[in-house]
């Protein structure tokens, strides 16, 4: 009976022992070591057997509890911190950034400014000779660079890079003073020495895997031409140096995930070329300038395809700028620069072919495979290049063509893009096709050719006819949606088909209405069949308004017949809307504008047409009432 009484107590003690062991393991995982005590043998923990008593008369001291359910299996992770333990401070706090980064950069700037003022003070007071000043600056700069290595080896890389930046800045200033202020060395020697400093910083950034040091070297490299400027045009030397510097940056970003270097080099090169162009360019330098400009363009066009990202399928803010903003800016600025250069020779035929050449280059760039770490960004970059190519093709049309050919060119381009989009399942191409379609439609309505005295057989009606055919082809192309492409949103092809059909009918109305106006105004005006101008104007209004009404009725009847034949509610509703316009015109405009005979013909024709339409709907050949009843 004793063993039966102590059984629940033993189970509870075993459970408490396991919980204590788990708590000790958790504390030990966080570095909290408890004082160890001599462990009692396992058999000593067993309770002393109680003397035999009457179990039924005395209830147990600890009631028997049901066994707890087994905890669900969990991953082997560190237990959470207890609430009484201090939480770790977040990395890169505002205080840390102010102390380690902001003050560091302000300190670099302060030292450089102080060194500059020191040089000025030494010059003004003649404390030391010119050669001595330069040697002191060179020694100080070299000493700071050597001292920075000691901090780098001791685990303070950021402070070491700051010392390198200060030392490099002092070297640049000393070399500039030796050349520009004291004339101790020629420009070629100072140029070579500054290139050596820049190359040393670039090499150290490669060895120490330091992007910050590489940025310092780029800033120093871009500062060299400014420090050594003499106000004389040295185009070949300047652009050769910049091109070599850009190629070095391209190699670095291809080997290291330092995309911000490419963006900085692009910005510096753009500023240098812009300043030089407005200061020194002349037509005699045409060939050299175009050569260097194309060289810069190729470097920064290939850069986004070659850069190495920081992690697989991951981009940072600077990677995004290098992948998206820089290619667009590179293409746009280079095209504008070449356009301005060619425009000085009044070569108007060069601009459209230049746009076509840019489009062909970006289409060829699509064939260049991206690096392995760029797999996630490669698709975005390819779409960007494709968009750029299409934009240049679209831009080439207004530069080369005018009037009806501009309208036809944009609309044919839109048709081609939509056809390719349907074949390959690209939403981007479909959107670009819609943009070209909108441009073509706008050009048709705003920049159409002048009217002609020959009805129908003129350029304006021909442009409308081609546009109507293109929109009809697009409506036929979009009638059935293609299968959706994985990874892209579905393009609304049925809506495009409906919109294109509406535009077809609208263009027919506009084209024929303009021809009616053209015939009754220009032809009859030149025919001089009225005795005076006021009578001529009255006759024009009467005949033109009657022709408008007749055309609206006829076209509405044709649309309604096609709607019944093809069982198309869209065509029938367009016909009813057009007939409503005809009704309003007959009862408002024709009553006052038409003569008695034409007024009778207008009302009789409208009445006969409406009776026929009513008869067709009453016969309900398409069972529309039954369909509406089922819908209701």
BELRANOR-V469126 format. One line per field, one symbol per residue. ss: DSSP state (H for helix, E for strand, - for the rest). psi: psi as a letter, one per 20 degrees, with the letter a starting at -180 (. if undefined). A space follows every 10 residues. Layout:
ss: ???
psi: ???
//
This chain:
ss: -HHHHHHHHH HHHHHHHHHH HHHHHHHHH- ---------- -HHHH----- ---------- ---------- ---------- ---------- ---HHHHHHH HHHHHHHHHH HHHHHHHHHH HHHHH----H HHHHHHHHHH HHHHHHHHHH HHH---HHHH HHHHHHHHHH HHHHHHHHHH H-----HHHH HHHHHHHHHH HHHHHHHH-- HHHHHHHHHH HHHHHHH--- ----HHHHHH HHHHHHHHHH HHHHH---HH HHHHHHHHHH HHHHHHHHHH --HHHHHHHH HHHHHHHHHH HHHHHH---- E--E--HHHH HHHHHHHHHH HHHHHHHHHH HHH----HHH HHHHHHHHHH HHHHH----- -HHHHHHHHH HHHHHHHHHH HHHHHHHHHH ---HHHHHHH HHHHHHHHHH HHHH--HHHH HHHHHHHHHH HHHHHH---- --------HH HHHHHHHHHH HHHHHHH--- ---------- --HHHHHHHH HHHHHHHHHH HHHHHHHHHH HHHHHHH--- --HHHHHHHH HHHHHHHHHH HHHHHHHHHH HHHHH---HH HHHHHHHHHH HHHHHHHHHH HHH--HHHHH HHHHHHHHHH HHHHHHHHH- ---HHHHHHH H-
psi: hghhhighgh ghhhghghhg hhgghghhhj jopqpqqpqp qhihipqppq qprohhhpqq hoqpqqpqqp qqprqnrpqq pqhiqpqqqq qlrgghgghh gghghhgggg ggghhghggg ghghilgrrg hhgghggggg ghghghhhhg hghjkmhghg hghggggghh gghghghhgh gilhqrhhgh ghghhggghg ggghhggjlo hghhgghggh hhhghghjpj jqomgggghg ghggghhghh ggihhqmmhh gggghggggg gggggggihi qrhhjggggh ghghggghgi hhghiiqprh rpkpqaghgh ghhggghghg gghgghghgh ghhhjknhih ghhgghgggh ghhhhhioqr rgijghihgg hghggggggh ghghhhghhh rrchhgghgh hhggggghgh ghgikohghg ghhhghgggh hghhhhkqrr rqioqgmrhg hhgggggghg hhhhghhjhp prqqppiqqp pnghhhgggh gghghghggg ghhhhggggh ggghghhljq hrhghggghg gghghhhggg gggghghggg ghhghjlohg hghgghghhh ghghggiggh hhhqrgghgg hggggggggh ggghgghhhl hjlhhhghhh h.
//
